[in-house]
Structure formats: C-alpha cells, structure tokens
Amino acid sequence: MAPHHSRQIIATSALPYANSSLHLGHLLEVFQTDAWVRFQKMRGHQCFYIGGSDSHGTPIMIQAEKLGISPEQLVRQISAEHQQDCADFCIEFSNFYTTHSAENQQLVESIYQAHLAQGNIHKRTIKQAFDPEKKMFLSDRLIKGECPKCGAQNQYGDNCEACGATYSPTELRHSYSTLSGAKPIQKSSEHYFFKLQHFETMLHEWTRQGHLQASVTHKLDEWFNAGLEEWDISRDAPYFGFKIPGESEKYFYCWLDAPVGYLASFKNYCDKTPGMDFAHFWKKDSTTELYHFIGKDIMYFHALFWPAILSGAGYRTPTQIKTHGFLTINGQKMSKSRGTFIKARTYLDHLHPDYLRYYFAAKLNEHIEDIDIQFDDFIQRINADLIGKYVNIASRCANFINHSFSGQLSTTLAEPALYNEFANAGNEIAEKFDQLAYSQAVRHIMALADRANQYIDEKKPWAMIKDASRSNEVHDVCSMGIQLFRLLTLYLKPILPKTTEAAEQFLNSAPLMWEAKDKPLLGHRINAFHPLLQRIDKKQVDAMIDQEKQTAAETRLEIKKSYVSIDDFAKIDLRVAKIIQANHVKGADKLLQLQLDLGDESRQVFAGIKSAYSPETLIGKLVVVVANLEPRTMRFGVSEGMVLAAGPGGEAIWLLSPDSGATPGMKIK
C-alpha cells in the first residue's frame, strides 16, 4: 500500500534508434533509469518507466532498402530485438512503444499547429547538402567531416561528439556523403524553422531553476552567449517519417517527433490502462514529476529545444534532465576490431545480467563523467563483492538454519544495535539512490556486507556448533546473519533484480519494499539455500570478446569478398576509340548511340551522357572504352562496350579523353 506522501513520476531514457542492435553504451543509460525507477517503486511511489523506439529518419529508410524490406518491417524487427535485450537485462518498462504511431503523429501535428499559430514556425529557402550521386538531400547524420570548432575528424553534420558543438552541415570542413563518399553539393530547398529565440527568456530562467546539473547549465551558457538560433524542423523527400500537414514532399525532422514519442508512449499506456489520465501528467500546471535520463551528446536537444517545444504547446516541462557521460572500455572508445564494441546479446550469451548492472552501479554517480569498463577490474569486483561478500553471508548461515533448526529463524534479534545500524543506514543509501549517486550507495552497502561478515567471523558458528550446549547461540548468530543478508538484499534490489528475486525466494519473503528494513523476520521459516550467483571465470569474458572479434572479422571478410584483385583489374582491356557517329536514342532520356572506331574494328555503344553532351559536339572526339565488356542487349540494340566518364551527373559528366597523340585502338596500360 502506497504511503500518503506517494509521488507520481514519469521517467524516460533516450529512445534507441531502430536500425541496429543495442550495445553496452545503451545499457548504461537504461540501467541507470531502471534502477532509479525500481528504487522509487520500492519507496511506495507511483513511477512509470516509459520507453520506445526512435523509428524515423533517413538511416532507417536506407537500411531497410539495403535489406530489401519496408522501413516499417525493419522498425518492428529491431524494436522487438531491443525489447528482448532489455527484458533479459531486467529492464522493466511500463510501456515500450514506437515513434511511428498514430498517437505520435496526432501529438506532433497538434504541437506543430500550436507553434504555427503563435508565429514560432516560419518557412524560408535554404541551401542544403545534396548527394549528387544518390540524388537526394543529405540529413545531418549522413554527412561526415571535420568539426569547424575543434577540428575533430569524422564528425557528423549536426554535432561534434568530441567537443559537443552544434553546427550546420555546411560548416563542416572536408565533408563527404556517408552514402556514396561524394562531396556534397549545395542545392536550394524550402524548409520550416522553429524560432527557438522566441523562448530565450523562458529558457534562460528554466535552465537555472534546478532542472539540470550545474555543469549542464554552465555548458548551455555557451549557446545563450552565442545567441539561440532557429532550428530546421523539416526534411525533404525521400524520407521515412510524418508528412508536414499540407505538404506532399516535406516531412517533420525525426528529432522533432522523437522526444514527442515520450508523450505518445505514455498516451498509448494511458489508453490501455484503466484509471490513467494522460492530461493529469502532461498539463502545464501538473503536480506530477517528469525525469529524462540522457547522454551528454543530446543535452542541447533535451535542455533547450524540448522545454521550448513543450512550453509553447501548453505542456508541462521536465522536472529534471539527468545527464550522464559516455561508456568506454579499457579506457578507449568501443572498437569492433578489438572486440570491445559489445552488443547486449553477446554479453548475455556469456554472463549474468546482474554482473554488468552491479559494475555500472559501482561506477555511476550524479556527475557527467565517462564510465570505463576495465574487464580485469570487472571480474575482480564481481567475484570479491557479490560472491565473496554479499552471497557469502547467506551461504555461511543458511546451512546451519536449514540443517539444525528446521529452516526456522530465531524469535528474537541477537544483536538489536547491529540490526538498527544496518536498518538506519537505509536512509542514507536511499538518499544516494535518489540523487543517482549509485557508486556511493554501493560503497555503503559493501561496507555493511564487510561488517556482517566480520560479525560471523567473530562468532564462529562453525566452531560453536560442535558444542551442543551452545546450540541456541548458533541459532541466534546465524539468524542474525540472515537478517543482515535480507537488509543487504533490500538495498541491492534496484541494482540486482534477478539475484534479489532468487534471494526473496530463499528468504520465503514477499517482494521487499524499502520500509521492510525496519521489520526483521522473527520466527520466520526460510527455504533451502541454492547458490545465487557463480564466480566469473576470465574465460567467459575472453569468450565474449572473441565472439565480437569474430563477428567483426566476418563483416570485414564480407566487405573484402567484394574487392577485385590486381589480376582481375588487369583483365580489363582499356582502349582508345574515336567517336565517328553520335545520335539521340528514341524513347531514352539519358542515352546517346555512339559509333566508335577502335582502329581495326567499329563498335556500337550506348552511353548515358545525354544530359552533358549533344551528339554533334562528340564527332571526332577521342574517348576511353572498355573493349572486352560482354555485349549487352538493350531494347534499343546491342551495346558492345562501355565509354568511361566521371562526374556527379546532370550536366557535370566528363568523358575520359586520352591526349591528342593517341590513336584509335591504342591499348591503355
């Protein structure tokens, strides 16, 4: 039963993008959120963990195209995989949905209309990056280059992962399309813009009212000092997303509808859950609480754009945005070749989910520091803390209780002061959980575990049991050990849900709530003890890393299979040819029919160069032709080779021309 001070809370983590598998970096965030939500529920609060898949954008469209399936199918497949991975890591969502939903479309459109009516959105023509080879506008994430602020290489077109700067793709230096490798060209297009500067005063105040960590507020001052700029919220077709009302070729940028996905997922939950009122949680003056857990790379969107979008559309703003750092492995960015880009499923194939949850908790704090997994430290810490300290208490005491006292605990506490010391520690541990200072909570819990083991060591029940007259003492000491183990289980429950569920089964206990710390299990019957966790063997970690290395090697091999050797290339017969005749091809938009003189023979070739050359300008030109290409029958006739040309297309096609001293039929080496 919830206490009278029960709070109503929504918590979210960033919606994972539905085009690839979850890796350990994703798990850091969902674990941080899940542990916090579990803790709030143990305190008797009504807390909802709302999740879903970020399902729109060009990368999803392109990935689906590569796989030969629809974007909707891809999203369904990846979303199902994400949900299974999260479930197996004991991540407990109240609802997991998708941004590609009717609820999200309706909410995005209503938010857009509200801002449009207030004059917060306007249209203007801009020059935009366009891939001349793929014939499409490039989203920011499809352009890479050098950061204009810090010079970091291989940064995306919208923000720098190295220094956190945001910019437009046109500002990126040495940019290239990730789809084709071509240098993007500039092309005009009309776009919709959100006037963030209309909310400057509101945001300046909001960012200073305790909604953010101090370091985030400090970082955001850089943007305020530079002046807030309007935000492009539209994208051109082809695009997978929601069309902007009244437009046929324009879509909402996925970064607009992705955070609205938090509302849509909660709306979906309310619609299928009796007694839930969506408006109660999201109205402007709501007394409920809203917490977003995010990585530092997306704080600009969540701490500036998002509160402005919500506020202007009549919704409440977040209570707090809880930002964390990145995950590194052995001190470096995750690497596929080193086997340290570890997918959630690969980890689960080899190791218990609670091991990683515990290690994250031992490292995480309320600050925005990067978290590093050192695998040797990981093995040592799990074996020492969870097996050597925590589980050890139960295994040392349970056998005595089960074998000598019929599984029954003492009716009194042998050491009331020691019990109270442990129970009172729960207040400070609770405070640490609430503030996300997990590493401090873990240190406190493990200090208590040391204290419990010390107590058992001092009393030596294994020695006392040999003296029949001391049987009651053994009963009291071992019962006390179980009482202390139960309190540690309660404190570890937000971190180790799978292990504590097994511990509750052993303790023959109802699911532990935080207030249970003040009520010992006196005269209570426990069940037989089965080992709760096994020690990690280094071979398990090595096998996990080897599996990822193997996957990376197989991927590289697949790419390599598409290479041609120098011997293959040497088989290509490149010759000089003279164009002796050139004609339009009836019914063909791009082709010209060329008659070529190769010295000792004449060839007919169809070439896709009509947009750049008119037939009369080609007569007498020397070109390079692939002379040993297998003839291809087309509906216009047989093409007996290939004329080589280069360029992005349209008028920009250039025939490869040998110098004027070349003669028809000359071989090019």
N, C-alpha and C positions, 0 to 999 in steps of 0.2 A: 504494500500500500504506500502510495507516494506521500511524503511529508507535506505539511502545509506550505512550506517555502518552495515547493516544486517549481522549477523554471521550465519554460517551453523554448526549445532550442532547435534550430536547423544548422547542421554542419555540412559543408561540401568540400570535396577536393577537386582539383582541376580534372575536367573530363578527358580521359585518354583518347588520343586521335585514333580513329577506327581504320587504320591502314597497315598496322604492324603489331607484332606481339608485345606484351608488357615485359619490361626488363627490371632489374633491381632498383634502378633510379625511380621508376614509377612506384615501386613497392614502398620506398622510403616515405613518400607522401601519403599513400593510402593507409600505411601502418600508423603514421603519426595521427591521422584523423581518427581512424578506427579505435585506437587505444583511448583517445580523449573522449570519444562518444561512449565507449563501454564504461569508462570511469563515471561520466555524468549519469548514465543509467543506473550504475551501482549506488549512486548518491540519491536515487529516487526521482531524478528529473526526467521530464519527457524530452527525449533527444532523438532527432531524426537524422540519419546519415543519408544524404541524397546524392546519388551518382548517375552516371550515364556515359554514353559515347559521344564524342565530338565527331559528327558524321558528315560534315560538308567540306567542300573545297576542291581545288584542282588536283592535289596529290591523290585524293581518293578516286577521282574520275580517271586519272592516268593509270593508277594501279589496277583498277577494275578492267580498264581497256587492255592492259598487258595480260591479265589473266583470262580475258575473253568472257567476263561476266558483267552484270549490271552493277553500278555503284551500290544500289540497294542490297544486292546479294552479298557484296563484299562487306558492307557495314554489318549485316546480320551475322555473317560468319565470324568476323573479328570481334564483334560485341559479345557473342556467345563465348568465344575463347577467353576474352577479358574477364567475363563474369565467372567462368570456371576457375581461372587462375586466382582471382580474388577470393572466391569461396574456399579454395584449397589452402589459402593463406589466412583463413578465418577472418576475412574482412566482411563485416556484417552491414550491408546496405539496407536501409528501409525501403529504398526503391532505386532501381538501376534502369535507365531509360535511354533515349536517343534524341539528338537534336533534330533528326529527320522525322518529325512527328507533327500531327495535326495541331496538337496543343502548342508546340513551339512556333509553328507558322502563325497561328492566330495571335499569340502573345507578341511576336516580333512585329507583325503588321500593326497591331494596336499601339505599341511603343513608338514605332516609326510615325504613325499618323499623329500621335500626341505631340511629338517633337516638330513635325512638319507644320502643324497648326500654330505652334509657338514661334516659328521662324528660326528654329535651331538647325534646320537642314536646308541646304540650297544646292543648286546644280551649276557646274561650270565645266568647260572643256579643258582637259589636261593632256600633256604629252606623257605617254606611258611606254614602258618597256614592252617590246613585241619581238617574239622569236620569228625571224624571217624564214627559218627552215620549217618549223612546225605550224606556222601561220596562225599563231594565237598570242593574245596578250599574256604576259607572264605575271603570276602572283608573286608577291614578295619572297615567298619561300622557294620559288623556282629560279631565283637568281642568286648567284653567289659571287663574292668578290672580296675586296679589301675594305675593312671598316674605314670610313672617312675621318673618324675621330681618333682611333688609336692605332690603325694600321694592321690590325689582326687579319690574318688570311682566312679564306674560306668561310666568310660570314654571310648569313642570309640577307636578303634585300630589305628587311624591315627593322631588325635589331641585332646588336652585336652581343654574342654570348660572353665575350672577353671583358668588355667594359660597361655593358648594359645600355649603351647609347641607342636611341631610336633615330631613324632617318628614312628618307625615301630611296627607292632602288636606284634612282638616277644619280644619287650622291655617292653610291658605291663605286670604288675605283677598280679598274681591270675586271669589270663584271662579265659574267658569262651565263648562258642558259643551262640549267642542270638537265634539261630535256635533250638538247642537241649539242651543247658545247659552243653554239654560235654566240657571237657578241650581240646582245640585244640592240635593236634599233628603236628609235623614238617614233611613236605614232599617236595621232590625236584621238581622243575619245571623251565623250561627255560622262561625268561622274557626279555622284551625290556625296555631299560632305556634311559632317556633323560639326557644328560650331562649338567646340569644346571651350573656347574663350568666353562664351556666354556664361559659363559656370565657374569662372576663375575665382570670384569672391567666395562663393559657396565651398569650392574645393579647398581653397586656402585655409578656410576655417575648419572644414571637416578633417583635413589631414593633421590638424593639431589638437584634436579632441580625444586622443587616446585610442583611436580606431586602428592605429598602426604601430609597429615597433619604432622606436626613436630613430634608428638608423635608416628606416624606410622613409620617414618624414624628411630626414636630412637629405636623402638621395633625391626625393621629389622636388626639393627646393631648386635643384639644378634646372628642372623643367619650368618651374614658375619664373625663375630668374631669366631664362631664355625667352619666356613668353609662350603660353599654351597655343598650340596650332590646331587648326581644324583637321578632322580625321576623315579619310576616304572610307565610306561605308558601302561602296558598290563595287561590283566586278562585272566584266564583260563575258558574254557567252564565247566559247563553251565553258560551262561551269556547273558543278553539282551543288545545288543549294535551293533557296527560295527566291522566286522571281519578285522583284520590287513591284508593288501594285501599279498597274497602268503601263508597265514596260514589258516588252517581249524579248529583249536581248540583254537586260540588266538584272543582276542578282544581288542580294544582300551579301556582303563580305562575311565569311564564316565567323570572323572574330566578333561580329555584332550578334549573330544568333547563338554562338557557343555559350556565353555566360547566361543568356536568356534561358538556355537549356536547364539551368538550375531551377528556375521557376516552373518550366514545363514538366520536369521530372516530379517536382513536388505537387503540381496540379494533377498530374496523372495518378499520383499516390492518393491525393485527397478524393479524387473522383471514384476510386475503387475502395475507399476505407470509410465506413460509417462514422459519423461524428466529426470528421475532419473538415475544417473550413479554411480554404486557401486564402481568402481575403484577410482573415484574422492574423495570419502570419506575415503577409506581404504589404498590408496597407501602410500608409505613410506614418501614422502615429502608433504603430503596433508596439505592444509591450513585450512581444516575444524577442528572441535573440537570434542573430544570424552570423555565422562564422565561416569564412572562406579560408581553406588551407591551400597555399600555392607555393610554387618555386619562385626564386628571386628573378628569373628571366621574364616572368609575366606580371610583375608587380605594377608596371606602368598601366597596363590594360585594366587590372583589377582595382587599383587605388586612385585612378583619375577618370578614365572613360566610364567605368562601370558605375560608380556613385552618381556621376552626372546623368548617365542614361536612365538609371532608376529614379533619381530625384525628379528629373524633368517629366517623367511619365507617371508621376503620382505614386510611386512605390517607396517603401522604406529602404534605407541604405544599410550596409553591413554594420553589425555591432563591432566586429573586429576582423581584420585580414591578417592571418598568421602566416608569415613568410619564412621559408626555410632555404638552405643552401643546396648545392648540387651534391651528388654522390660520386666519389672517386674510389678506385680500387687499387690497393697497394700504392697509393699516392699519386696515381695517374688517371687521366680520363679513361673511361671504359674502352677497351680495344678488342676488336673481333680477332685479330691475328694472335694476340696474346691470350685469348680465351677468357678475357675479363669483361667482355660485353655479355653479361649472363642474363639469359631470359628467365622469367619467372618459372616457366615449366621445366627448364633444365635444372634449376635449383631443386624444385620439388621432386624431380626424378632421383635425387641423391640424398636430400637432407630434410629434416623435420622443419616445418614452417616456423615453429616457436623459437628455434635457434636464431633465425635471422631477426625475428621480431625482438627478441631479447637484446641482440647485439645492437640493433638500431636504437633501442631504448637506452642502452648504456652509453650511447654516443650523442643522442639528440638533446638539445637544450632550447631555450626560448630565443636564442640569437640566430642570426642568419649566417651560420658558419657551414662550410662544406663538410660533409661527413665522409670519412675514409674507412673502407673495409680493408684491414690487414688480415689476410687469411690465417697466418700463424697465430695472431692475437685472437682472432675469431675462435679457433679451435681451443686455445688455452682458456679463454674466458668462459666458454660454454661448459667445458669439462670441469673447470675449477668452481664456477659459481653455481650453475644449475645442478650439475650432478654431485660435485664434491661438497657443496654447502647445503643447498635447498632440499633436493631429493634425499640426500643422506640422512637428514633428521628423521624423516618418516621411515626410511628403511631400517634405521638403528632401533627405533622404538616399536614399530608395528608388530614385529615377530613376537616380542615379549607379550604384548597385549593380546594378540591372537592366540598364541600357544598356551600362555599361562593363566590368562584371565578371561577366557571365552569371548574375546573381542570387546570386552566392556571397559570403558574409561572410568577412572575414579569419580566418586560423587563430590569430591572437594578439590580445590586447587592447592597443590603442594607449595607453590610459591606465588601467592597473590600479588606481591610487589613486582615480581618479574613479569607476570601477566599484564599488570597495569602499565608497566613500562612499554611493553610491546603494543598494547591497545592504544595508549596515548600517542605513540609515535605515528599512528594512523592519521592524526590531524595534520601533522607537518607533511607527511607523504601525500595526503590529499591536496594540500596547497600546492605542492610541486607538480602534481599531475595537472591540476587546473591551469597552472601557468606554463605548461609544456616543458617544465624543467625535468624531463624524464631521467636524465643521467643522474641528477641529484637524488631523485626518488629511488633509483636503482641502488645507488651507493648506500643510502639509508637502509634499504631493505636487506642488502647483503651484510651490512654491519650487524643487523638484528640476527641474521642467519648465523653469523660467526658467534654471536652471543648465545644463541640456542645450542649450537654445537659445543661451545665451551661449558655450558651448564651440564650437558650429558657427559662430557669428558670428566668433569669434576665428580659427578655422582657415580660413574662407572656401573651402570645396572648389570652389565655382563659379569662383573665380579660379585655384586650383591646377590644375584640370583642363586649363587652356589650355597648361600646360607638361608635355609628355609625360614628362619625367624625374621628375615628382612624382606619377606615376600611383599608385604604391604608397601614398603619403601620403593621397591622396584615398580610396583603398580603405579604409585604416585609420580615417580620420576618419569616413567615412560608416558604416562597420561599427560603430564606436563609438556613433555617433548611434542606430543601430538597436538596439544592446544597451541603451542607456539608455531608449529608447522602450519596449522589451519590459518593463523593470522598472516603468516608469510604468503600463503596461497591466496588469501583475500587481497593482499596488497599487490601481488603479481598478476592478478586476474585480468586487468585491462591489457597487459602485455602478452600473457601466455594463455589464451583462451582454451586451446586444445588440451594443454597439460593440466590446467586447473579444473577442466571438466572431468578429467580422469581422477584428479585428486578429490574432487567433490564426491565422486562415485565411491572412492576408497573411504572417505570420511562419513559416507552414508548421510550426506548433507543436502539440504535444498540449495539451489543456486545462491551463492554468497552475495549479500548486499553489504555496503560499507558499514552500516550500523551494526552488523553482526559481530563486529570486532569487540563490542562491549559485553557480549553474551557468550561465555565459554560453554563448550559442550560437556556438561557434567552428567555422569552416569549414563553416557551415551554409547550405543553399540556401533563399532566401526566394522567395515568389511575387510576381507583378506587383502593384503598389500601385493600389488603387482608393480614391477619397475615402471616408473612414469616416463623416464627418458633413458636413452642409451648414450654412452660416451661417443664423441665424434672420433673417427679414425681419419688420419690425414689422407688415407687412400680415397675416402669418399669425396673430399674436396678436390683432390687431384683428378679423380674421375669426372667430376663436374666440369672442371676447367678443360680437360682433354676433350670432352664432348663438344664444348663450344669451339675449341680449336679445330676439331674435325669438321664441324658444320661450316666454319669459315673457309677451311681448305677446300671443301667440296664446292662451295659457292665460287671460289676463285677458279677451280678446275672447270666449272661450267662456263665461266667467262672465257677461260683460256681455250676451251674447245672451239669457240667461235673465231679464234685467231687464225690467220693463214701464215704458213711458214715462208721463208725467203725462197725456198724451192718452188712453192706454189705460185708465189708472185712472179718468179722468173718465167713461168709458163705463159704469162700474158704477153701477147705479140702486139706491141705498140708500133704503129707505122704512120708515116706522113701521108696525108691524102689531100688532093686538090678538089675543091667543090666545082664541078663543071655544070651543074644544073641545080636549081632550087625552086620548089613550088609549094604553094599552100596545099593543105590536105582538106578536102571537103568533109565537113562534119567533125573536124578535130579542132579544139580550142588552142592546144599548145604545140601541136606537131607541125614540122616542115618536112617535106620529102626532099632528100638530098641525093644527087647522083655524084659519086666520088670516083676520082681517078687514083688508083693505087700503083701506078706505073705499069704493071703487067696485067692488070685487070680493072674492071669497073664494078662498083658495088652500089646497091640502093640501101640507104639508111634513113630511118625515121628518127628525127631528133626533137626533143621538147624545148625548143629555143625560140618559138614564135613570138613570145612576149618581148624578146630583146632584139630580134633581128627581122628585117623584112627580106624576102627572098632575093631581090635584085642586088642587095648590098653584099651578098655572100659569094656571088660568082667570082671564081678565080682565087678565093681565099685558101690558104694552106691551113689544115687542121690536123689534130692527132686523133687516130681512130684505133679502137681495139679490134684487130683484124681477125682474131681467132675465137671470137664470141660465137656461140652456137646461134644460127639464124633463128629468128622468132617470127612466127606467122601472126600478123595482126589483121584486123578486119579491113585495113587499107591496103595490105600487101605484105611482102616478106621484108623484114629488116635484117640486113646482113652485116651487122657490126654495131659499134657504138662510138659516136663522136664525143670526145671528152670536153666538158665545160665545167666551170665553177661559179659560185656566187649564191646569194641568198634567195634568188628567184625574182619573178617580175621582170622589170627592165634590167635588173642587175644580174645578168648571166654573161659570163665571158668565156668564149671559146678558147681552148688551149691551142695557141698558134706557135709552130716552130719558127725559127728565124728565116729570113728571106733566102738564105743559101740552101735550104733544104729542098729535096726533090721528091715528087710523089713515089711512094713505095719504100722510101728510106726507113730502115728499122731504127727505133729509138731504144737505146740501152741505158 
